[in-house]
Amino acid sequence: MSMDPKNVVHGILAEDLEVDPAEITDSALLRTLELDSLAIAELIVRIKEETGVDLGGEETRIADLTVGDVVSLAGSGLEAA
C-alpha cells in the first residue's frame, strides 16, 4: 500500500471533522483541536475505513495523543498489514 498515513489523518481532521488546517500540526494534542467524544469516535472509524487500521483500542486515550502520535499509530498498522 502506498497510502500516506499523515495525509489520511490530516485529511480526515480537516475535511470530515472541520478542523482548521492551520491547527493540524504533529505536536497538536487532539483535545486542543476541540474534538468531542463523537468526533474522536468518527476519527477512529474514518481511519479504519481509509487505511484498514483499527485504533479502537486507543479510544480511551486518543484525546491525549498528538496528531503525530495518531499518524504513527496509523502508519505502524499499515506497515503491519
Secondary structure, DSSP 8 states (H G I E B T S, - for coil): ----HHHHHHHIIIIIS---GGG--TT-BGGGGT--HHHHHHHHHHHHHHH----GGGTTTGGGSBHHHHHHHHHHHHHH-
